[in-house]
Structure formats: structure tokens, C-alpha cells
Amino acid sequence: MKKPNTLRQGKDFRKVLDQRRKLQGRSVVFFVARNDLGFPRLGLVPGRKFGNAVRRNLWKRLCREAFRMALNDMNSSMDLVVFSKNQGFPQVQSLVLEFLEIERKARKILAESKGNGNEVD
């Protein structure tokens, strides 16, 4: 995954989390926010309760790979922050489907909020 597609700075994470647009997946929790970059970005937050560093890094690798695979089908400009649920490791294919499903729902939510003046643009 290329660096432009990742959230790296704390201010970017805070901007997404402050908007409180939360969507529940089967194995992860998504927070979404609109960006004006023209492409989606991903930030990952595996909680310490998920396990040791080896388990957390494996979870992050799985999520990055799923995001990379779903990236071609994602055509929206949004930031995604993904939190782990303490349920073990999901399959990459199921994560890809979750990313696409959440992206579709997030587009609808962000389109509705655009009319309310709550947008980031």
C-alpha cells in the first residue's frame, strides 16, 4: 500500500474520530470522514487488548492487504480509521467485502451530511 493511502499523523486520526461517524463491521469498527484528496486513506488502531505486538502487527498486515485489494473498487474520497474487535483474525476476503460494504454505507452517510453543513470539505 502506498504512503498517500495511509493516515499517519495524529491530527488526521483526530479529525476522523471527532466527526463520530461510526459503522460496525463483523470483525472491525470503522470511523469515516470525508477528505478532499480524491482517494481513500486508511488508519489502523489495534487495541492493546487484542494481543501482543506480533498479533497486532499481523492484524494490521491483514487489514492493509484487504484495503489494497478493495482499493480498485473504492471510488470515494474518504478517510477510514479501523479499530479491531477482540475476535481473532478475520479472513482477508471477508475483510475486503467488509471494506466495500462499509465504503458504500459511508458514501450514503457522507452524502446525507453534506446537506447538513457537517462536511469536512
N, C-alpha and C positions, 0 to 999 in steps of 0.2 A: 504494500500500500504506500502511496506517495505521501510525502510530508504535507502537502497542501490539504489533503483529505483528513487530517487529524487535528483535534483540538489539543493544544499543548499548554497554553497559558491559563493560569487560574482565573483571570478576568473573563476568558471565553467560557469556562465552565460555569462561573457565577452568573453570567448573562443568560445562559440557558436555564439554570436552576431557579433563578429569580422569577422567571415567567410562569413557573409552576404548571406547565402543560405536561402532564404525566400520562403515559399509556402503559398498560400492563401487558406484557407478553407471557407466554407459557413458562419460559425459563429465565427471562430477564425483565427489567423495568426500564422503560425509555422515558427520557425527558427531551422535548423537542422545542426548537425555536427557529424562526426564520433567519436566514442570513442573506446578504446581498452579494454574495461572491459568485453565484451561478452554479455551484456544485455543492453536494452534501459533504459534511465533515463529521467525524466520529470521535467521541471521547469515551474512554472506558474507566469504570470505577469498580474493581472487585473489592468487596469489603474484606476486612481482616478476618472476619468470622468464616469466610469461605475456605480458608486454609492457609498453609504456609506459602512462601514466595513461589515455590515451584508450582503449586496448584494454581495460584493466582496468575502467574505468567502463562501457564498452559491455557487457562480460560481466556486470557487476553489474546493469545495467538489464534484460538478458535474463533473468537468474535471478529478479529481483524480479517481473517480469511473469509468468513461468511459475508462481511461487509464488502470485501473486494469482489466476491462473486456476485453480489447483488448490485454492485455499483453501476453496471451497464444498464440495468433496468430501472434505476432510480433517476428520475429526471427533475427532481425538485431541489431547490436551493434552501437547505435547512441544516441545522446543527443537531446532532443526536448525542446525548450522553446516556450511556448504558450502564446500569447497575446490575450486579449479579444477584440472583436469588440463591439461597444456600441449598441448591438441589442437585449438586453434582455437575458433570459436564454434559452439555447438550450436544447432539449431533450437528455437524456443520450444515447439512442440508436442511434440517429443521430450523436452524438459525437463519439461513438465507430466506426461507419462507417467512419467518417472523419479521425480518428486516423489511421485506417487501410489503407485508401486511401492515406493519406499523407506519411505513412511509405513506401508504395510501390513506390510512386514517389520519395521519398527521397533516397531510396536504389538505384534507377536508377541514380539520380543526383550524389550521392556519388561515385558510381562505375565509372561514367564518369570522375569525378575529380581525381580519384585515378591515372589515366593515366597521368594527367597533373602535378603531383607533388604537388598538393594543399591539400594533405591529412593531417590529424592530427596525424595518427599513427607514 
